């Protein structure tokens, strides 16, 4: 017998799948690569498989000069975004890269795209950006690319709330604070004015979480641990802004301001890294596919798997698919292969039992690094090494 709760869960899953399959969801990566690179220990022999997201972290990992990075995503829009970034490197004009992805806007973006970028894109990416390059054309209501896509729409709502409350200058003071003590002062001055009944309601909606790329099963994990999504988000934000140095936290800066700063941006946008990355971007290969299908069609021995928080998506709802995925990962690994993922759960107890028979989890290292995560929206980080 199908229960009401199961019907609701199925509807939530359908909404989530509709959002993440047909739209650009992530316009920037939401995992901290500074910690990743300490755990992954990439080198010139590394053969990496990772989930694409917005492609920022693939470019960051490229600084360690791995041999190949295979970026896999079922959502083609995420791969097209990475291909656009690769094309801007191939074009060779750092200023254009900074305009598009540092400032998040470019006056005359359509003309620049047609002349300088489009010829460098694969056909499918051309077709996508032919109708979406206006994302980079600023307007009074949507001044930045980082307010486009489904996650960007939520960020824009928060930014508009801040501006309507007259808090934007306070936010800039917070972002430019010179100490955690100063950060905490500005944060606690802002926080009581930021939240109201509407925003508490908005954050608690399934549609909002779907737009942010958070599936129902992951919401359930968070709600069980924190007695509601709102409490989790509020505590996460408070910790990030009062306990961790904010000066290089480009994750939150870009959503609060719509742009990065030269001294607060992802590594791929740093001018000093441009010439190093430019000749290496062809080591990044995009694949529009599930991870399982990718491994079926591209069997190999891979040195690294970066799974983001994708394990959560299958934890309760699709245990058979979760187990199948791990069988394929292990079949394409060798002793020493490193596997990294994050979770909304405080532990990785949801993994199939056979996984821990083949993988040693380095909880001491990951637990040491996890509190330094500048994003702050995951409950745990896990690094496993195949035995």
KEKE-3310 file (N, C-alpha, C; in steps of 0.2 Angstrom, whole numbers, plus 5000, padded with zeros to 4 digits):
npx = (5004:5003:5008:5003:5014:5024:5019:5020:5034:5038:5033:5041:5054:5052:5050:5063:5071:5067:5071:5085:5089:5086:5090:5102:5110:5120:5130:5142:5155:5153:5161:5175:5190:5203:5205:5202:5213:5223:5219:5218:5230:5236:5245:5256:5253:5240:5224:5209:5192:5177:5163:5155:5149:5150:5162:5173:5181:5188:5196:5204:5210:5218:5229:5238:5243:5237:5236:5224:5207:5192:5176:5160:5143:5126:5118:5118:5120:5128:5140:5142:5144:5157:5164:5163:5171:5183:5185:5187:5200:5207:5205:5214:5214:5216:5209:5196:5191:5191:5181:5170:5169:5175:5170:5157:5149:5148:5147:5140:5141:5136:5141:5155:5155:5151:5162:5174:5173:5163:5168:5177:5171:5163:5150:5138:5139:5140:5127:5119:5125:5122:5109:5109:5119:5116:5115:5126:5125:5123:5109:5097:5090:5095:5111:5122:5130:5130:5119:5110:5103:5097:5101:5107:5096:5090:5100:5100:5088:5091:5101:5093:5085:5094:5098:5085:5083:5093:5106:5117:5129:5134:5136:5147:5156:5157:5163:5175:5182:5195:5198:5192:5185:5180:5173:5162:5156:5150:5142:5133:5126:5120:5112:5099:5091:5090:5083:5066:5048:5044:5056:5060:5050:5052:5065:5062:5054:5051:5053:5062:5074:5076:5079:5091:5098:5097:5092:5077:5080:5092:5088:5080:5090:5096:5086:5083:5095:5096:5083:5075:5077:5079:5086:5098:5104:5105:5113:5125:5128:5131:5142:5152:5154:5158:5167:5177:5191:5186:5192:5196:5186:5179:5167:5155:5156:5154:5140:5134:5138:5139:5150:5168:5183:5199:5208:5201:5195:5191:5205:5207:5204:5214:5226:5239:5239:5234:5242:5248:5238:5232:5238:5235:5221:5215:5217:5206:5191:5174:5159:5143:5133:5128:5137:5139:5136:5146:5157:5155:5156:5169:5180:5194:5209:5207:5214:5209:5193:5181:5167:5158:5143:5135:5133:5123:5112:5107:5106:5095:5085:5088:5096:5100:5105:5115:5124:5127:5134:5146:5151:5156:5165:5175:5179:5185:5196:5212:5224:5227:5220:5211:5196:5185:5172:5157:5145:5128:5125:5132:5140:5147:5138:5128:5134:5135:5138:5149:5158:5167:5175:5184:5190:5199:5195:5201:5198:5204:5212:5202:5193:5200:5202:5190:5183:5189:5183:5178:5165:5155:5143:5141:5139:5149:5165:5173:5187:5192:5203:5208:5211)
npy = (4994:5011:5024:5041:5049:5043:5046:5060:5060:5055:5064:5075:5070:5070:5083:5088:5081:5086:5099:5098:5091:5099:5112:5125:5122:5124:5137:5140:5131:5122:5117:5115:5117:5119:5111:5099:5096:5094:5082:5074:5073:5075:5071:5071:5059:5056:5050:5056:5055:5064:5072:5085:5098:5115:5116:5123:5118:5107:5114:5120:5108:5105:5113:5105:5097:5084:5070:5067:5073:5068:5074:5071:5072:5071:5081:5091:5105:5108:5103:5111:5123:5121:5119:5131:5139:5133:5136:5150:5150:5144:5154:5163:5176:5184:5194:5193:5181:5185:5195:5188:5178:5182:5195:5192:5197:5205:5218:5218:5205:5195:5199:5198:5184:5178:5182:5178:5167:5157:5149:5141:5131:5115:5107:5105:5112:5125:5126:5127:5139:5148:5152:5156:5165:5177:5177:5183:5196:5211:5217:5229:5221:5209:5208:5200:5185:5176:5177:5170:5154:5140:5140:5152:5161:5159:5165:5178:5182:5182:5192:5203:5205:5209:5221:5228:5229:5238:5234:5232:5239:5235:5222:5222:5228:5217:5207:5213:5213:5212:5203:5188:5192:5205:5201:5194:5204:5212:5203:5198:5210:5211:5199:5198:5206:5200:5188:5184:5179:5176:5172:5162:5153:5151:5145:5133:5126:5113:5116:5126:5120:5111:5119:5124:5112:5102:5086:5077:5066:5071:5082:5076:5070:5081:5088:5078:5079:5092:5097:5103:5112:5126:5129:5122:5129:5142:5140:5135:5146:5156:5150:5150:5164:5169:5161:5157:5164:5177:5183:5177:5170:5165:5159:5163:5177:5179:5176:5185:5197:5196:5195:5191:5196:5202:5197:5188:5175:5160:5149:5147:5158:5167:5179:5175:5162:5159:5157:5145:5136:5137:5130:5117:5114:5106:5093:5091:5083:5082:5073:5069:5060:5047:5043:5029:5024:5031:5024:5011:5013:5018:5010:5009:5011:5021:5034:5043:5047:5059:5063:5073:5077:5067:5054:5055:5057:5045:5037:5033:5032:5025:5012:5001:5006:5014:5004:4998:5008:5009:4996:4998:5008:5002:4992:4999:5004:5004:4997:5010:5020:5035:5041:5054:5062:5072:5074:5077:5070:5066:5055:5041:5030:5025:5019:5005:4989:4981:4991:4996:4985:4985:4998:5009:5022:5038:5045:5053:5062:5068:5073:5082:5092:5095:5105:5117:5120:5132:5133:5127:5120:5107:5092:5082:5076:5064:5054:5040:5027:5015:4998)
npz = (5000:4996:5005:5011:5014:5006:4993:4994:4995:4983:4974:4978:4974:4960:4957:4961:4952:4940:4941:4942:4931:4920:4920:4923:4938:4947:4948:4953:4961:4977:4986:4996:4988:4993:5004:4999:4990:4999:5004:4993:4987:4973:4958:4944:4938:4941:4938:4936:4942:4943:4949:4940:4944:4945:4938:4943:4953:4946:4938:4948:4954:4943:4945:4951:4942:4936:4926:4919:4920:4922:4920:4926:4923:4925:4921:4907:4906:4916:4912:4900:4906:4911:4900:4894:4902:4900:4886:4887:4893:4883:4873:4878:4883:4898:4904:4898:4904:4917:4917:4913:4923:4935:4938:4934:4924:4908:4898:4882:4880:4871:4859:4861:4864:4852:4843:4849:4858:4855:4843:4849:4857:4860:4849:4855:4867:4861:4856:4867:4874:4864:4867:4880:4883:4887:4900:4906:4903:4911:4921:4928:4938:4938:4941:4938:4933:4943:4949:4941:4935:4945:4958:4959:4958:4971:4979:4974:4979:4993:4993:4988:4999:5009:5004:5004:5017:5020:5023:5016:5015:5028:5026:5017:5026:5034:5026:5023:5035:5047:5057:5066:5077:5074:5063:5069:5076:5066:5060:5070:5072:5060:5058:5066:5059:5047:5045:5043:5045:5032:5025:5033:5030:5017:5016:5021:5011:5000:4986:4986:4991:4981:4971:4975:4973:4982:4987:4992:5001:5006:5013:5023:5030:5036:5043:5053:5060:5064:5068:5058:5042:5042:5055:5053:5042:5048:5059:5052:5044:5054:5060:5050:5047:5060:5065:5056:5046:5036:5025:5014:5009:4997:4992:4999:4997:4983:4982:4990:4985:4971:4964:4962:4971:4967:4976:4983:4977:4967:4963:4950:4944:4947:4942:4941:4940:4927:4915:4918:4919:4906:4895:4899:4900:4891:4897:4904:4903:4898:4902:4899:4908:4920:4934:4935:4922:4915:4920:4916:4902:4900:4906:4917:4926:4939:4949:4957:4965:4965:4974:4978:4986:4982:4987:4997:4990:4986:4998:5007:4998:4986:4988:4981:4970:4975:4980:4968:4961:4970:4968:4954:4956:4964:4955:4946:4952:4961:4973:4984:4977:4979:4987:4989:4997:5003:5016:5022:5033:5049:5049:5039:5039:5031:5020:5009:5017:5011:5007:5017:5019:5009:5009:5017:5028:5031:5044:5054:5048:5039:5048:5055:5045:5041:5049:5045:5033:5021:5016:5024:5024:5025:5035:5037:5031:5020:5017:5008:5006:4994:4998)
capx = (5000:5007:5006:5003:5021:5027:5017:5024:5041:5039:5032:5047:5059:5050:5052:5070:5074:5065:5075:5093:5090:5084:5092:5109:5108:5126:5134:5149:5156:5151:5165:5182:5196:5209:5205:5202:5220:5227:5217:5219:5238:5236:5251:5256:5251:5234:5219:5204:5185:5174:5156:5157:5146:5151:5169:5178:5186:5192:5202:5208:5214:5223:5236:5243:5245:5235:5236:5217:5202:5186:5171:5154:5137:5120:5115:5122:5121:5134:5146:5143:5147:5164:5167:5164:5177:5189:5186:5190:5207:5210:5205:5220:5213:5214:5204:5189:5190:5189:5175:5164:5168:5177:5165:5151:5146:5151:5144:5141:5143:5134:5146:5161:5154:5151:5168:5180:5172:5159:5171:5181:5166:5160:5144:5132:5140:5138:5119:5117:5126:5119:5103:5110:5125:5114:5116:5132:5124:5120:5103:5096:5087:5100:5117:5127:5129:5130:5111:5107:5103:5092:5104:5108:5089:5089:5105:5097:5082:5094:5104:5088:5082:5099:5097:5079:5084:5098:5111:5122:5136:5136:5139:5153:5161:5159:5167:5182:5184:5202:5198:5186:5181:5177:5167:5157:5153:5146:5137:5127:5123:5115:5108:5092:5087:5090:5077:5059:5044:5044:5062:5060:5046:5055:5070:5059:5051:5055:5055:5068:5079:5077:5083:5098:5101:5097:5086:5073:5084:5097:5084:5078:5096:5098:5081:5084:5100:5095:5076:5073:5082:5081:5090:5104:5106:5106:5119:5130:5130:5134:5149:5156:5155:5160:5173:5182:5193:5182:5195:5197:5180:5175:5161:5150:5157:5151:5133:5132:5140:5138:5156:5173:5188:5205:5212:5196:5192:5194:5212:5207:5203:5219:5230:5246:5238:5231:5247:5250:5232:5230:5240:5233:5214:5213:5217:5199:5186:5167:5155:5136:5132:5128:5144:5139:5136:5153:5162:5153:5158:5176:5183:5201:5211:5207:5218:5205:5186:5178:5159:5154:5138:5131:5131:5117:5106:5105:5107:5089:5080:5090:5102:5103:5109:5121:5128:5130:5139:5152:5154:5159:5170:5180:5181:5189:5201:5218:5226:5229:5215:5208:5189:5183:5165:5155:5138:5124:5125:5138:5144:5145:5136:5124:5137:5135:5143:5155:5163:5172:5179:5189:5192:5201:5193:5205:5194:5208:5213:5196:5190:5204:5202:5183:5181:5192:5179:5175:5158:5152:5136:5141:5140:5155:5169:5176:5192:5194:5209:5207:5216)
capy = (5000:5017:5029:5048:5051:5040:5050:5066:5059:5054:5071:5079:5068:5072:5090:5089:5078:5091:5105:5097:5088:5103:5119:5126:5123:5126:5142:5140:5125:5123:5112:5119:5113:5119:5105:5093:5095:5092:5075:5070:5072:5074:5072:5071:5052:5055:5049:5058:5055:5068:5075:5091:5104:5121:5115:5127:5114:5103:5119:5121:5102:5106:5116:5099:5094:5077:5068:5067:5074:5066:5077:5068:5075:5069:5088:5094:5112:5109:5102:5116:5129:5120:5120:5139:5141:5130:5140:5156:5149:5143:5160:5166:5183:5183:5199:5191:5176:5189:5199:5183:5174:5186:5200:5189:5201:5207:5222:5216:5198:5191:5200:5195:5177:5176:5183:5175:5161:5152:5144:5136:5127:5109:5109:5105:5118:5131:5127:5129:5146:5153:5154:5157:5169:5183:5177:5187:5203:5214:5221:5231:5217:5203:5211:5196:5178:5172:5177:5165:5147:5140:5142:5160:5164:5160:5170:5185:5184:5184:5199:5208:5206:5213:5228:5231:5231:5243:5231:5230:5241:5231:5215:5224:5228:5210:5204:5216:5213:5210:5198:5185:5196:5210:5198:5192:5210:5214:5197:5198:5216:5210:5193:5198:5209:5196:5183:5185:5174:5173:5169:5155:5148:5150:5140:5126:5124:5108:5119:5130:5116:5108:5124:5124:5106:5098:5082:5075:5062:5075:5087:5072:5069:5088:5089:5074:5081:5099:5099:5108:5115:5133:5129:5120:5135:5147:5138:5135:5153:5159:5147:5152:5171:5171:5157:5156:5170:5178:5187:5173:5165:5168:5155:5167:5183:5179:5176:5191:5203:5195:5195:5190:5201:5199:5193:5183:5171:5153:5149:5147:5165:5171:5180:5172:5155:5159:5155:5139:5132:5138:5124:5111:5113:5100:5087:5090:5080:5082:5068:5070:5053:5046:5040:5022:5023:5033:5019:5006:5014:5020:5006:5011:5011:5028:5035:5047:5049:5065:5061:5078:5075:5063:5048:5057:5057:5038:5034:5029:5031:5021:5009:4996:5010:5016:4998:4997:5013:5007:4991:5000:5012:4998:4988:5003:5007:4999:4999:5017:5025:5040:5043:5059:5064:5075:5072:5080:5066:5066:5049:5038:5023:5023:5016:4997:4986:4979:4996:4996:4979:4987:5005:5012:5029:5042:5049:5057:5068:5072:5076:5088:5097:5097:5112:5122:5121:5138:5133:5126:5118:5100:5089:5078:5075:5058:5052:5033:5024:5008:4993)
capz = (5000:4995:5010:5009:5015:5000:4988:4994:4994:4976:4971:4979:4970:4953:4957:4961:4946:4935:4942:4941:4924:4914:4922:4926:4945:4951:4944:4956:4966:4984:4990:4996:4985:4997:5009:4994:4988:5005:5005:4987:4985:4966:4955:4937:4936:4943:4933:4941:4940:4948:4947:4937:4947:4940:4935:4947:4957:4942:4936:4954:4954:4938:4947:4954:4935:4935:4919:4916:4925:4919:4924:4924:4926:4921:4919:4902:4907:4921:4908:4896:4909:4912:4893:4893:4906:4896:4880:4889:4894:4876:4870:4880:4886:4905:4906:4897:4909:4924:4916:4913:4929:4941:4939:4933:4919:4903:4893:4875:4881:4865:4853:4863:4863:4845:4840:4853:4862:4852:4839:4853:4860:4856:4846:4860:4871:4857:4855:4874:4875:4859:4869:4887:4885:4890:4908:4908:4902:4917:4921:4935:4942:4939:4939:4938:4931:4949:4951:4936:4937:4950:4965:4959:4960:4978:4981:4972:4984:4999:4992:4988:5006:5012:5001:5006:5024:5021:5026:5011:5018:5034:5023:5015:5031:5037:5021:5023:5042:5048:5062:5067:5082:5070:5059:5074:5078:5061:5059:5075:5071:5054:5059:5068:5054:5041:5045:5045:5044:5025:5023:5037:5027:5010:5016:5023:5006:4995:4980:4987:4992:4975:4967:4978:4972:4988:4986:4998:5006:5010:5017:5028:5035:5039:5047:5058:5064:5066:5069:5053:5038:5044:5060:5050:5038:5052:5062:5047:5042:5060:5061:5044:5048:5066:5068:5051:5043:5030:5020:5007:5008:4990:4991:5002:4994:4977:4982:4993:4981:4964:4960:4967:4972:4964:4982:4986:4971:4966:4961:4942:4942:4949:4936:4942:4938:4920:4910:4920:4917:4899:4891:4903:4901:4887:4901:4907:4898:4901:4900:4901:4910:4927:4936:4933:4915:4913:4922:4911:4895:4901:4911:4917:4933:4941:4955:4962:4963:4969:4973:4981:4991:4978:4990:5001:4986:4986:5004:5009:4993:4981:4991:4976:4965:4979:4980:4961:4960:4973:4964:4948:4958:4966:4949:4942:4956:4962:4979:4984:4974:4984:4986:4993:4997:5008:5017:5027:5039:5053:5048:5032:5040:5026:5014:5009:5021:5008:5005:5022:5018:5004:5009:5024:5029:5035:5048:5058:5043:5036:5054:5056:5040:5040:5052:5041:5027:5021:5014:5030:5024:5026:5041:5037:5025:5021:5013:5009:5002:4993:5001)
cpx = (5004:5004:5006:5010:5025:5025:5020:5031:5043:5038:5038:5053:5058:5052:5059:5073:5073:5070:5082:5094:5090:5087:5099:5107:5114:5130:5141:5149:5155:5154:5172:5188:5202:5210:5206:5209:5224:5226:5219:5226:5238:5243:5251:5254:5244:5229:5212:5197:5181:5167:5158:5155:5147:5158:5174:5183:5190:5197:5206:5213:5219:5230:5241:5245:5243:5235:5229:5212:5195:5180:5164:5148:5131:5116:5120:5124:5127:5141:5147:5146:5155:5167:5168:5170:5183:5190:5189:5198:5210:5210:5212:5220:5211:5208:5197:5187:5187:5183:5169:5163:5171:5172:5158:5146:5150:5147:5145:5143:5141:5139:5152:5161:5155:5158:5174:5179:5169:5163:5176:5177:5164:5153:5138:5133:5138:5130:5116:5118:5124:5112:5103:5116:5123:5114:5122:5131:5120:5114:5102:5093:5091:5107:5123:5125:5128:5123:5107:5107:5098:5095:5105:5101:5088:5094:5103:5092:5085:5097:5099:5085:5087:5099:5091:5080:5090:5105:5117:5129:5138:5139:5146:5158:5162:5164:5174:5185:5191:5203:5192:5181:5177:5171:5161:5153:5148:5140:5131:5123:5118:5110:5101:5088:5086:5084:5071:5055:5044:5050:5063:5056:5049:5060:5067:5055:5055:5057:5061:5074:5081:5081:5090:5102:5102:5091:5083:5077:5089:5094:5082:5084:5097:5092:5081:5089:5099:5088:5074:5079:5084:5086:5097:5107:5109:5113:5125:5133:5134:5141:5154:5158:5158:5166:5179:5184:5189:5185:5196:5192:5176:5169:5155:5150:5153:5143:5130:5133:5139:5144:5162:5178:5194:5209:5207:5192:5195:5201:5212:5206:5209:5224:5236:5245:5236:5236:5249:5244:5230:5232:5238:5225:5211:5214:5210:5194:5179:5163:5148:5133:5131:5135:5144:5140:5143:5158:5161:5156:5166:5179:5191:5202:5212:5210:5214:5197:5184:5170:5155:5150:5133:5129:5124:5111:5103:5104:5101:5085:5082:5097:5105:5108:5116:5126:5131:5135:5146:5155:5158:5165:5176:5183:5186:5195:5207:5220:5229:5225:5211:5201:5187:5175:5163:5148:5135:5123:5132:5143:5143:5142:5131:5127:5136:5140:5150:5160:5169:5177:5185:5192:5194:5200:5198:5202:5198:5209:5207:5193:5194:5203:5195:5181:5184:5188:5176:5168:5154:5145:5135:5142:5147:5159:5173:5181:5193:5199:5208:5212:5218)
cpy = (5006:5022:5036:5051:5049:5044:5056:5066:5058:5060:5075:5077:5070:5079:5091:5086:5083:5097:5103:5094:5093:5110:5119:5127:5126:5131:5143:5134:5127:5118:5116:5115:5114:5113:5099:5091:5092:5084:5071:5068:5070:5075:5071:5064:5051:5055:5050:5057:5059:5070:5083:5097:5110:5121:5119:5123:5109:5108:5120:5114:5102:5109:5111:5095:5087:5076:5069:5069:5073:5069:5074:5071:5073:5076:5091:5101:5113:5108:5108:5122:5127:5121:5127:5141:5139:5134:5147:5156:5148:5149:5164:5173:5183:5188:5197:5186:5180:5192:5194:5180:5177:5191:5197:5193:5203:5211:5220:5209:5194:5192:5197:5187:5175:5176:5179:5169:5155:5147:5139:5131:5120:5111:5110:5111:5125:5132:5129:5137:5151:5156:5156:5162:5175:5183:5181:5195:5206:5217:5224:5226:5210:5205:5207:5189:5174:5173:5173:5158:5146:5142:5149:5163:5165:5165:5177:5187:5186:5191:5204:5210:5210:5220:5232:5233:5236:5241:5229:5233:5238:5225:5217:5224:5221:5207:5206:5216:5210:5205:5194:5189:5202:5207:5197:5199:5212:5209:5198:5205:5215:5205:5194:5202:5205:5192:5186:5179:5171:5170:5162:5150:5146:5144:5133:5123:5119:5111:5123:5126:5112:5113:5125:5117:5101:5093:5080:5071:5066:5079:5083:5071:5076:5089:5084:5076:5088:5102:5104:5111:5122:5133:5127:5126:5140:5146:5138:5142:5156:5156:5150:5159:5173:5167:5156:5163:5171:5181:5184:5168:5168:5164:5160:5174:5184:5179:5182:5197:5202:5195:5193:5196:5198:5195:5189:5180:5164:5154:5149:5154:5170:5173:5177:5164:5154:5155:5147:5134:5132:5132:5117:5110:5108:5093:5086:5088:5079:5076:5069:5063:5053:5043:5032:5020:5026:5027:5012:5007:5016:5017:5008:5010:5019:5029:5039:5047:5054:5065:5067:5075:5070:5057:5049:5056:5050:5034:5030:5027:5026:5017:5004:5000:5013:5010:4997:5002:5011:5001:4993:5004:5007:4994:4992:5007:5002:5001:5006:5022:5029:5042:5048:5061:5068:5073:5077:5076:5066:5060:5046:5031:5021:5020:5008:4994:4984:4984:4996:4990:4980:4993:5006:5020:5032:5047:5055:5064:5072:5076:5083:5094:5100:5104:5118:5124:5128:5139:5132:5123:5110:5097:5085:5078:5068:5056:5044:5031:5017:5003:4988)
cpz = (5000:5000:5007:5009:5009:4994:4988:4993:4986:4972:4972:4975:4962:4952:4956:4955:4940:4935:4940:4934:4918:4915:4924:4934:4949:4947:4947:4960:4973:4988:4990:4994:4989:5002:5004:4992:4993:5006:4999:4985:4977:4964:4948:4934:4937:4937:4937:4938:4945:4945:4945:4941:4942:4937:4938:4950:4952:4939:4942:4955:4949:4940:4950:4948:4935:4928:4915:4922:4921:4923:4921:4927:4922:4918:4914:4903:4912:4917:4903:4899:4910:4905:4891:4896:4902:4890:4882:4890:4887:4872:4872:4882:4893:4907:4904:4902:4915:4923:4917:4920:4935:4943:4938:4928:4914:4898:4886:4875:4874:4860:4855:4862:4856:4841:4843:4856:4859:4848:4843:4857:4856:4854:4851:4865:4867:4857:4862:4875:4870:4862:4877:4888:4888:4898:4910:4906:4908:4916:4928:4940:4943:4936:4937:4936:4937:4952:4946:4938:4943:4957:4965:4960:4967:4981:4980:4977:4991:4998:4992:4995:5010:5010:5004:5013:5026:5024:5022:5013:5024:5031:5021:5020:5034:5032:5021:5030:5042:5053:5063:5073:5079:5066:5063:5075:5073:5060:5064:5075:5065:5055:5061:5063:5047:5040:5047:5043:5037:5023:5027:5033:5020:5011:5018:5017:5002:4989:4980:4987:4985:4970:4969:4976:4978:4988:4992:5003:5010:5015:5024:5033:5039:5044:5054:5063:5068:5068:5064:5049:5040:5050:5058:5046:5043:5056:5058:5045:5048:5061:5056:5046:5054:5068:5063:5048:5037:5024:5013:5006:5002:4989:4993:4999:4988:4977:4986:4989:4973:4960:4965:4967:4969:4970:4985:4980:4971:4962:4953:4940:4944:4943:4936:4940:4930:4915:4912:4918:4910:4895:4893:4903:4897:4891:4905:4902:4902:4898:4903:4902:4917:4928:4934:4926:4912:4914:4917:4904:4895:4906:4911:4925:4935:4948:4960:4960:4968:4968:4976:4986:4988:4982:4994:4996:4985:4992:5006:5003:4988:4983:4986:4971:4968:4979:4973:4959:4963:4970:4958:4950:4960:4960:4945:4946:4957:4969:4979:4981:4980:4982:4991:4992:5003:5010:5022:5033:5042:5052:5041:5034:5035:5020:5014:5013:5018:5007:5010:5022:5013:5004:5016:5024:5034:5039:5052:5054:5041:5042:5056:5052:5039:5043:5049:5035:5026:5019:5020:5030:5024:5033:5042:5030:5026:5015:5014:5004:5001:4995:4995)
residu = (UNK:UNK:UNK:UNK:UNK:UNK:UNK:UNK:UNK:UNK:UNK:UNK:UNK:UNK:UNK:UNK:UNK:UNK:UNK:UNK:UNK:UNK:UNK:UNK:UNK:UNK:UNK:UNK:UNK:UNK:UNK:UNK:UNK:UNK:UNK:UNK:UNK:UNK:UNK:UNK:UNK:UNK:UNK:UNK:UNK:UNK:UNK:UNK:UNK:UNK:UNK:UNK:UNK:UNK:UNK:UNK:UNK:UNK:UNK:UNK:UNK:UNK:UNK:UNK:UNK:UNK:UNK:UNK:UNK:UNK:UNK:UNK:UNK:UNK:UNK:UNK:UNK:UNK:UNK:UNK:UNK:UNK:UNK:UNK:UNK:UNK:UNK:UNK:UNK:UNK:UNK:UNK:UNK:UNK:UNK:UNK:UNK:UNK:UNK:UNK:UNK:UNK:UNK:UNK:UNK:UNK:UNK:UNK:UNK:UNK:UNK:UNK:UNK:UNK:UNK:UNK:UNK:UNK:UNK:UNK:UNK:UNK:UNK:UNK:UNK:UNK:UNK:UNK:UNK:UNK:UNK:UNK:UNK:UNK:UNK:UNK:UNK:UNK:UNK:UNK:UNK:UNK:UNK:UNK:UNK:UNK:UNK:UNK:UNK:UNK:UNK:UNK:UNK:UNK:UNK:UNK:UNK:UNK:UNK:UNK:UNK:UNK:UNK:UNK:UNK:UNK:UNK:UNK:UNK:UNK:UNK:UNK:UNK:UNK:UNK:UNK:UNK:UNK:UNK:UNK:UNK:UNK:UNK:UNK:UNK:UNK:UNK:UNK:UNK:UNK:UNK:UNK:UNK:UNK:UNK:UNK:UNK:UNK:UNK:UNK:UNK:UNK:UNK:UNK:UNK:UNK:UNK:UNK:UNK:UNK:UNK:UNK:UNK:UNK:UNK:UNK:UNK:UNK:UNK:UNK:UNK:UNK:UNK:UNK:UNK:UNK:UNK:UNK:UNK:UNK:UNK:UNK:UNK:UNK:UNK:UNK:UNK:UNK:UNK:UNK:UNK:UNK:UNK:UNK:UNK:UNK:UNK:UNK:UNK:UNK:UNK:UNK:UNK:UNK:UNK:UNK:UNK:UNK:UNK:UNK:UNK:UNK:UNK:UNK:UNK:UNK:UNK:UNK:UNK:UNK:UNK:UNK:UNK:UNK:UNK:UNK:UNK:UNK:UNK:UNK:UNK:UNK:UNK:UNK:UNK:UNK:UNK:UNK:UNK:UNK:UNK:UNK:UNK:UNK:UNK:UNK:UNK:UNK:UNK:UNK:UNK:UNK:UNK:UNK:UNK:UNK:UNK:UNK:UNK:UNK:UNK:UNK:UNK:UNK:UNK:UNK:UNK:UNK:UNK:UNK:UNK:UNK:UNK:UNK:UNK:UNK:UNK:UNK:UNK:UNK:UNK:UNK:UNK:UNK:UNK:UNK:UNK:UNK:UNK:UNK:UNK:UNK:UNK:UNK:UNK:UNK:UNK:UNK:UNK:UNK:UNK:UNK:UNK:UNK:UNK:UNK:UNK:UNK:UNK:UNK:UNK:UNK:UNK:UNK:UNK:UNK:UNK:UNK:UNK:UNK:UNK:UNK:UNK:UNK:UNK:UNK:UNK:UNK:UNK:UNK:UNK:UNK:UNK:UNK:UNK:UNK:UNK)
# end
